[in-house]
Amino acid sequence: MKKIISIALCSCAIALTSCDDLFEPAIENTQDIDAIHRNPNYAEALLGNAYTRIPGYSWNDPATDDAVSNDASNSYRKIAAGTWTSSNNPLDSWTNCRSAIQYINLLLANADNVNWAEDPVAAAMYCDRFKGEAYALRAFFMYHLLRAHGGMTADGQLLGVPIVNEPEGASTNFNIPRNTFAECLQAIKDDAAKALELLPIDYSDTKNASMASKYEGADNSHVVRVFGQKFSGRISGRIVEAILAQAELLAASPAYQASGVTWADAADASAKVLDRINGPQGIDPTGWHWFINADDIKNLTDGLNVPEMIWRSEKDNSNSLESDNFPPTLYGNGRINPTQNLVDAFPMANGYPVRHADSDFDPADPYTGRDPRLTSYILCNGKEAGTANDIIYTSTDGDTNDGLNVISTSTRTGYYLKKFLRQDVNCNPSNSNQQQHYTARIRYTEIFLNYAEAANEAWGPTGTGSHAYSAYDVIKAIRSRAGVGTDNGDPYLESVKGDKDAMRQLIRNERRLELCFEGFRFWDLRRWKADLNETAKGIQITGTTYSPIDVDTRNYRDYMIYGPIPNSEVLKFSELKQNAGW
């Protein structure tokens, strides 16, 4: 295959240093495909391009019942109000993911011809590792394509996206139909299986010695060179297993059950990940507030993880999260405003829902005696925030701009975001500072909740299938970790452990709380085929009077449980069927 490809040469820059440059043709920043075979840095750059396309948090909560935004131009606020179309889709993954897959396919088509290293043993290892990463990333991007664009067509077909496993070029036929959802899921499984054959479970200097037996002439120095700890942070076998667990849960969900995946399949996939940490016994005690564990964040080096993390982004020094979301008196813009709907979902510390007769909830003192996660994730009226532990008042009779709807950057719901925000950040322009942050790509808590959901559907609250723990065991561990029901044996959990339907609601609620503001609820509501149009509510506080208010209505259509194929693609390619309703 001969193809002209563009390569970003980060180490080279061409400067116009003489008049001759004005008359000589500029050196083209392109390389023939043979350059990839000669220079492994060029080949690895193809994989690097795919890595740069890994999505971060989308902050799509204002499109759900969990949050609103005070920014009138917020895209998710707009789509919730009824402007979501196949031509205006802030959740579009089509271009990004398919572009990543194109680069991955180029690497896979050429990897066996690349001179990865002068040492033939190391060269064989590098070739396998890069191919393993490529297969893993292709599975990852296919999962994101399915979640964003898989759906039911007007003729009742559950379709995914076109499966493309070869590099596309000028002579490629781009007008091809979508594969079925089931075929796309199988493509994920096939790529994952290939990746797991080639990748270590983790990159380590001490745990991968057995990999030397796969390569003639290899010793531990080769293994450390290619599969050592310095590569931690790149996609590994453990991450591949977690991606499979995500894909299986999606496929088993009500909106996609025509794919043929069962709840037991989904539970088994999640259990494979969790068994590596001994199930619920391995849950990270501080995993529910990983984002403010300052010492842990400081000590994260070389791609290493805290026990809560399966995959994370690199760290950065910034204060943008805080400047976007701190309340006005802390020099923030208060953009994401949690709703009363979400606040009401947090139980009391005794484990009972706030509306339960045994909850001891006091409407005149609504934040006392609550689940500790509430005030860790949401800044409520009268609570402390910032470097000086300032008291933030969101009441209408307060005398600051933090109050309800005082200025454009004030809260619209009576609440501000607290999750992810470092309280040791100062956004005062005269004395600002930055702190380290990182993004969780996949957490063990997500996989625990995946297992609980699937296991409850497959075997009931206390059933275990072929595993050593049940949905009940997982939920008990998650609630206990957060300090819920620890003083009284969690009687509410005990009361629902014999009722599959009641446990389903509790599991979904725990998922809502633990994963709030991490970009899950938008997709969860859709895969559950749940109500998308619950009005977003807030609270108006005057003295000790707390009055619920309507803040934003939602305007979703039934067909919007599935996202659209981009209209521009459907117009270009007649073989692409659009999802029904779009």
C-alpha positions in Angstrom: 0.0 0.0 0.0 1.4 3.4 -1.0 -0.3 6.3 0.7 0.8 9.8 1.5 0.2 10.6 5.2 0.8 13.7 7.3 3.0 13.2 10.3 3.3 15.7 13.1 7.1 16.2 13.6 7.1 17.7 17.1 10.9 17.8 17.2 11.3 19.7 13.9 10.4 23.3 13.1 11.3 25.2 10.0 12.2 28.8 10.5 12.3 31.4 7.8 15.8 32.6 8.4 16.9 34.0 5.0 15.6 35.7 2.0 16.2 32.5 0.0 13.3 31.0 1.9 10.9 33.4 0.2 11.7 31.9 -3.2 12.4 28.3 -2.4 9.4 25.9 -2.1 8.7 25.0 1.5 9.5 21.6 2.7 6.3 19.5 2.8 5.5 18.1 6.2 4.4 14.8 4.7 6.0 11.3 4.6 5.4 8.3 2.4 4.1 5.2 4.2 7.6 3.7 3.9 8.8 6.3 6.4 6.7 4.6 9.0 8.4 1.3 8.3 11.8 3.0 8.8 11.0 5.2 11.7 9.1 3.7 14.6 8.4 7.2 16.0 6.3 8.0 13.0 4.4 4.7 13.5 3.8 5.3 17.2 2.5 8.8 16.3 -0.5 7.1 14.6 -1.3 5.5 17.9 -0.6 8.7 19.7 -3.2 10.4 17.6 -5.8 7.9 18.8 -4.8 8.5 22.4 -5.3 12.2 22.1 -8.9 11.6 21.0 -9.9 9.8 24.2 -12.8 11.9 25.5 -12.9 13.5 28.9 -15.9 14.4 31.0 -18.6 15.9 28.8 -20.3 17.8 31.7 -23.6 16.8 30.2 -25.5 16.9 33.5 -27.5 20.0 32.5 -29.2 17.8 29.9 -30.5 15.6 32.8 -32.5 16.0 36.0 -29.3 16.3 38.0 -28.2 19.8 37.1 -28.9 23.0 35.2 -26.5 25.6 34.0 -26.5 29.4 34.5 -24.8 29.8 31.2 -27.5 30.5 28.6 -25.2 29.3 25.8 -24.6 25.9 27.4 -25.1 23.3 24.7 -26.6 20.7 27.0 -29.0 23.2 28.5 -30.2 23.9 24.9 -30.7 20.3 23.9 -32.7 19.6 27.1 -34.9 22.5 26.1 -35.7 20.9 22.7 -33.0 21.9 20.3 -31.3 18.4 20.0 -31.2 17.5 16.3 -29.1 15.3 14.0 -27.4 18.6 12.8 -26.9 20.0 16.3 -25.6 17.3 18.6 -23.2 18.3 21.3 -22.9 14.6 22.2 -21.7 13.6 18.7 -18.9 11.0 18.7 -18.9 10.2 15.1 -16.0 12.2 13.7 -13.7 11.9 16.7 -14.1 8.1 17.1 -14.0 7.2 13.4 -10.9 9.4 12.9 -9.2 7.6 15.8 -10.1 4.3 14.3 -8.6 5.4 10.9 -5.3 6.1 12.6 -5.5 2.8 14.5 -6.2 0.9 11.3 -3.2 2.5 9.6 -1.0 1.3 12.4 -2.4 -2.2 12.4 -1.9 -2.5 8.6 1.7 -1.5 8.9 2.9 -2.6 12.3 4.5 -5.9 11.2 6.7 -4.0 8.7 8.0 -1.3 11.2 11.6 -1.5 12.4 10.5 -1.1 16.1 14.0 -1.7 17.5 17.5 -2.9 16.5 17.2 -5.7 19.1 15.0 -8.3 17.3 13.5 -9.5 20.6 12.6 -6.0 21.8 11.3 -5.3 18.3 8.9 -8.3 18.4 7.7 -7.2 21.9 7.1 -3.6 20.8 5.2 -4.8 17.7 2.9 -6.9 19.9 2.4 -4.2 22.5 1.5 -1.5 20.0 -0.8 -3.8 18.1 -2.4 -4.8 21.5 -2.9 -1.1 22.4 -4.4 -0.5 18.9 -6.9 -3.3 19.2 -7.8 -2.2 22.7 -8.3 1.4 21.6 -10.4 0.4 18.6 -12.7 -1.5 21.0 -12.9 1.5 23.2 -13.8 3.9 20.4 -16.4 1.4 19.0 -18.0 1.3 22.4 -18.3 5.1 22.4 -19.7 5.1 18.9 -22.4 2.5 20.0 -23.4 4.5 23.0 -23.7 7.7 21.1 -25.1 6.5 17.8 -26.4 3.0 18.1 -30.2 2.8 17.9 -33.4 1.5 16.4 -34.3 2.5 12.8 -37.7 3.1 11.5 -38.0 -0.4 10.2 -37.2 -1.9 13.6 -33.6 -2.8 13.2 -31.2 -2.3 16.1 -28.1 -0.9 14.3 -24.7 0.2 15.3 -22.2 1.9 13.0 -20.2 0.7 9.9 -17.4 -1.6 11.0 -14.2 -0.4 9.3 -11.1 -2.5 10.1 -8.9 -1.4 7.2 -7.3 2.0 6.4 -9.5 4.2 4.2 -8.1 6.0 1.2 -9.0 7.7 -2.0 -10.3 4.6 -3.6 -12.3 3.4 -0.6 -16.1 3.0 -0.9 -17.3 5.1 1.9 -21.0 4.5 1.1 -21.5 1.4 3.2 -24.4 0.5 5.5 -24.4 0.4 9.3 -23.6 -3.0 10.9 -26.1 -4.4 13.4 -25.6 -3.5 17.0 -24.8 -7.1 17.8 -22.1 -7.2 15.0 -20.5 -4.1 16.5 -20.5 -5.6 19.9 -18.9 -8.7 18.6 -16.2 -6.5 16.9 -15.5 -5.0 20.4 -15.2 -8.5 21.8 -12.9 -9.7 19.0 -10.6 -6.7 19.3 -10.6 -7.0 23.1 -9.6 -10.7 22.8 -6.7 -9.8 20.5 -5.6 -7.1 22.9 -5.7 -9.4 25.9 -3.4 -11.8 24.1 -0.8 -9.1 23.5 -1.0 -6.8 26.5 0.0 -7.3 30.2 -2.8 -6.9 32.8 -0.7 -4.0 34.2 2.6 -2.5 33.2 5.1 -3.4 35.9 8.8 -3.9 36.5 8.2 -6.9 38.7 5.0 -8.6 37.7 5.4 -9.4 34.0 8.4 -11.8 34.1 6.3 -14.6 32.6 5.9 -12.7 29.4 9.5 -13.4 28.6 8.5 -17.0 27.8 6.4 -15.8 24.8 9.6 -14.6 23.0 12.6 -16.6 22.1 15.7 -15.2 23.6 13.9 -12.7 25.9 14.9 -12.0 29.4 13.6 -9.7 32.2 15.4 -6.7 30.8 13.4 -7.0 27.6 10.2 -7.3 29.6 11.0 -4.2 31.7 12.0 -2.3 28.6 8.7 -2.9 26.7 6.1 -3.8 29.4 7.6 -2.0 32.4 6.1 0.4 34.9 7.1 3.5 32.9 4.3 2.7 30.4 1.6 2.8 33.2 -1.2 5.0 32.0 -1.3 3.4 28.5 -4.1 1.0 27.8 -3.6 -2.4 29.5 -5.3 -5.7 29.9 -7.1 -4.6 33.0 -8.5 -1.6 31.2 -9.6 -3.8 28.3 -11.6 -6.0 30.7 -13.2 -2.9 32.1 -14.2 -1.6 28.6 -15.8 -5.0 27.9 -17.7 -4.7 31.1 -19.0 -1.3 30.0 -20.0 -2.6 26.6 -21.8 -5.7 28.0 -23.8 -3.6 30.4 -24.9 -1.3 27.6 -25.9 -4.2 25.4 -27.9 -5.9 28.2 -29.9 -2.7 29.1 -33.5 -2.4 28.1 -32.9 -0.1 25.2 -30.5 -2.5 23.5 -31.7 -6.0 24.6 -32.4 -6.9 21.0 -28.6 -7.4 20.8 -28.9 -10.8 22.5 -26.6 -10.0 25.5 -28.0 -11.2 28.8 -27.8 -9.6 32.2 -25.8 -12.7 33.3 -23.3 -11.9 30.5 -22.9 -8.4 31.8 -22.5 -9.5 35.4 -19.8 -12.0 34.4 -17.9 -9.3 32.5 -17.9 -7.0 35.4 -17.0 -9.8 37.9 -13.9 -10.6 35.8 -12.6 -7.1 36.6 -13.7 -7.1 40.3 -12.3 -10.5 41.0 -8.8 -9.1 40.5 -9.3 -7.0 43.6 -11.2 -9.7 45.6 -14.6 -8.3 44.9 -16.2 -6.0 47.5 -13.5 -6.7 50.0 -11.1 -4.8 47.7 -13.2 -1.6 47.5 -11.1 1.6 48.1 -12.2 3.1 51.5 -11.6 6.6 50.2 -12.8 6.0 46.6 -15.9 8.0 47.0 -13.9 11.3 47.4 -10.8 10.4 45.3 -10.8 13.9 43.7 -9.9 15.7 47.0 -7.4 13.3 48.4 -4.6 15.8 48.1 -1.8 13.5 49.2 -2.8 10.8 46.9 -3.0 13.2 44.0 0.4 14.6 44.8 2.0 11.2 44.9 0.6 9.9 41.6 3.6 9.5 39.3 4.5 7.5 36.2 0.9 6.7 35.4 0.4 4.9 38.7 -3.1 4.6 40.2 -4.8 4.9 43.6 -6.8 1.8 44.4 -10.0 3.4 43.1 -8.7 3.9 39.6 -8.6 1.5 36.7 -7.7 4.2 34.2 -7.1 7.9 34.6 -5.8 10.9 32.7 -2.5 12.6 33.4 -2.4 15.2 36.1 -2.4 18.9 35.4 -2.1 22.1 37.4 -5.0 24.3 36.9 -7.9 26.3 38.5 -10.3 26.2 35.6 -12.7 23.8 37.3 -12.9 26.1 40.3 -13.1 29.3 38.3 -16.0 27.8 36.3 -17.9 26.5 39.2 -17.1 28.2 42.5 -19.8 30.6 43.7 -19.4 34.3 42.9 -17.9 35.3 46.3 -15.1 32.8 45.6 -14.5 34.5 42.3 -16.2 31.7 40.3 -18.8 31.6 37.6 -21.1 29.0 39.3 -21.8 27.3 36.0 -23.1 23.8 37.1 -26.0 24.0 39.5 -27.1 20.7 41.1 -30.8 20.3 41.3 -33.2 19.6 44.2 -34.0 16.4 42.4 -30.5 15.2 42.9 -30.3 16.5 46.5 -33.5 14.6 47.4 -31.9 11.4 46.0 -29.3 11.4 48.8 -30.6 9.4 51.7 -30.3 10.2 55.4 -27.1 8.9 57.1 -29.3 6.2 58.7 -29.9 4.9 55.1 -33.5 5.8 54.7 -34.7 7.9 51.8 -35.7 11.4 52.9 -39.4 10.7 52.2 -39.5 7.4 54.2 -41.5 7.5 57.4 -38.4 6.4 59.4 -35.9 8.8 57.9 -36.0 11.5 60.6 -35.7 14.1 57.9 -36.4 17.7 59.0 -37.7 19.9 56.2 -36.6 23.0 58.2 -33.1 21.6 58.6 -32.7 19.6 55.4 -28.9 19.1 55.3 -28.4 17.8 58.8 -28.1 14.0 59.3 -27.7 13.3 55.6 -25.6 10.9 53.6 -22.0 12.4 53.8 -21.7 12.3 50.1 -24.3 15.1 49.8 -22.1 17.8 51.2 -19.0 16.4 49.6 -20.5 16.6 46.1 -22.9 19.6 46.4 -22.4 23.0 48.1 -25.5 23.6 50.1 -26.8 26.8 51.8 -24.8 27.6 55.0 -21.9 25.2 54.2 -18.2 26.0 54.0 -16.1 26.4 50.9 -12.8 27.8 49.7 -9.4 28.2 51.2 -10.8 30.3 54.1 -13.8 28.0 54.8 -16.2 30.8 53.9 -19.9 30.2 54.6 -21.8 30.2 51.4 -25.4 31.5 51.6 -27.7 30.8 48.7 -30.9 32.0 50.4 -33.0 34.8 49.0 -32.5 36.8 52.2 -28.8 36.7 52.1 -26.6 39.7 51.3 -24.1 38.2 48.8 -24.2 37.4 45.1 -24.2 33.7 45.9 -28.0 33.9 46.5 -30.6 32.5 44.2 -30.6 34.3 40.8 -28.9 37.4 42.1 -26.6 37.9 39.1 -25.8 35.9 36.0 -23.2 33.8 37.7 -25.4 33.0 40.7 -27.0 29.7 41.3 -30.4 29.0 39.6 -31.2 26.1 41.9 -29.9 27.1 45.4 -26.9 24.8 45.0 -23.4 24.9 43.6 -21.1 22.1 42.4 -18.5 20.9 44.9 -17.5 17.5 43.5 -14.0 17.7 41.7 -13.3 21.2 43.0 -10.2 21.6 45.2 -11.1 23.8 48.1 -7.4 24.8 48.4 -7.6 26.7 45.1 -7.9 30.4 45.3 -9.5 32.1 42.3 -9.0 35.7 43.6 -7.2 37.4 40.7 -4.9 39.2 43.1 -3.8 36.1 44.9 -4.8 33.1 42.7 -3.2 29.7 42.8 -3.5 26.4 41.0 -3.7 22.8 42.2 -3.3 19.4 40.6 -6.3 17.6 39.2 -6.8 14.5 37.1 -9.8 12.8 35.4 -11.1 9.4 36.2 -11.7 7.5 32.9 -12.8 4.2 34.5 -13.3 3.8 38.3 -13.8 0.5 40.2 -16.9 2.0 41.6 -18.4 2.2 38.1 -17.7 -1.5 37.6 -19.0 -2.4 41.0 -22.3 -0.6 40.2 -22.3 -2.3 36.7 -22.1 -5.7 38.5 -24.8 -4.8 41.0 -27.2 -3.8 38.3 -26.6 -6.8 36.1 -26.4 -9.3 39.0 -29.7 -8.1 40.5 -31.4 -8.5 37.1 -29.9 -11.9 36.4 -30.1 -13.6 39.8 -31.9 -11.2 42.2 -30.5 -9.1 45.0 -28.7 -11.9 46.9 -28.0 -14.3 44.0 -24.4 -14.7 43.0 -24.4 -16.8 39.8 -20.9 -18.3 39.6 -19.4 -15.6 41.7 -18.7 -15.0 45.4 -20.7 -11.9 45.9 -24.2 -10.5 45.1 -25.7 -7.2 44.2 -26.6 -6.7 47.8 -23.0 -7.3 48.9 -21.8 -4.6 46.5 -24.4 -2.0 47.5 -23.8 -2.7 51.2 -20.0 -2.1 50.7 -20.6 1.1 48.7 -23.0 2.6 51.2 -20.9 1.5 54.2 -17.8 3.2 52.7 -19.7 6.5 52.5 -20.9 6.2 56.1 -24.5 5.3 55.2 -26.3 2.9 57.6 -23.2 2.2 59.5 -24.6 3.0 62.9 -27.8 1.0 62.6 -27.1 -1.9 60.3 -28.7 -0.1 57.3 -32.3 -1.4 57.9 -33.5 0.2 54.7 -31.1 -1.9 52.6 -32.0 -5.0 54.6 -35.7 -4.3 53.9 -35.2 -4.3 50.1 -32.8 -7.2 49.7 -35.6 -9.7 49.1 -37.3 -7.5 46.4 -35.7 -7.4 43.0 -37.7 -4.3 41.9 -37.0 -2.3 45.0 -33.3 -3.3 44.8 -33.2 -2.1 41.2 -34.4 1.3 42.3 -31.8 1.4 45.1 -29.0 0.4 42.8 -30.0 3.0 40.2 -30.1 5.6 42.9 -26.7 4.6 44.3 -25.3 4.8 40.7 -26.8 8.3 40.4 -25.1 9.5 43.6 -21.7 7.9 43.3 -21.2 8.8 39.6 -22.9 12.2 39.6 -21.3 14.8 37.4 -19.1 12.2 35.8 -21.2 12.1 32.6 -23.2 8.8 33.3 -26.7 9.9 34.0 -27.5 11.1 30.5 -26.6 7.7 29.1 -28.1 5.7 32.0 -31.6 7.3 31.6 -31.6 6.4 27.9 -30.3 2.8 28.2 -32.9 2.2 31.0 -35.6 3.8 28.8 -36.5 6.0 31.8 -38.4 9.3 31.9 -36.2 12.0 30.3 -38.6 14.9 31.0 -38.5 15.2 34.8 -38.6 19.0 35.5 -35.3 20.2 37.0 -36.1 21.7 40.4 -34.4 24.0 42.9 -34.9 25.4 46.3 -35.9 28.9 47.5 -34.7 29.5 51.0 -36.0 32.3 53.2 -35.1 32.0 56.9 -36.0 28.4 57.8 -38.5 28.1 55.0 -37.4 25.8 52.1 -39.7 26.0 49.1 -39.2 23.9 46.0 -39.2 25.7 42.7 -39.3 24.7 39.1 -36.2 25.8 37.3 -36.0 24.1 33.8 -38.5 21.9 32.0 -37.2 19.2 29.6 -38.4 18.7 26.1 -37.3 15.3 24.9 -39.1 13.0 22.5 -39.5 9.3 23.0 -37.1 8.5 20.2 -34.4 10.4 21.9 -33.3 7.4 24.0 -31.0 6.9 21.0 -28.7 9.5 19.6 -28.7 10.4 15.9 -26.4 9.6 13.1 -25.0 13.0 12.0 -27.3 14.5 9.4 -24.3 15.4 7.2 -23.3 11.8 7.0 -26.8 10.6 6.1 -26.9 13.3 3.3 -23.6 12.1 1.9 -24.1 8.4 2.1 -27.3 6.8 1.0 -26.5 3.5 2.6 -26.6 5.0 6.1 -29.9 4.5 7.8 -30.9 7.1 10.3 -32.2 6.2 13.7 -36.0 6.5 14.0 -37.4 10.0 14.6 -34.3 12.0 13.7 
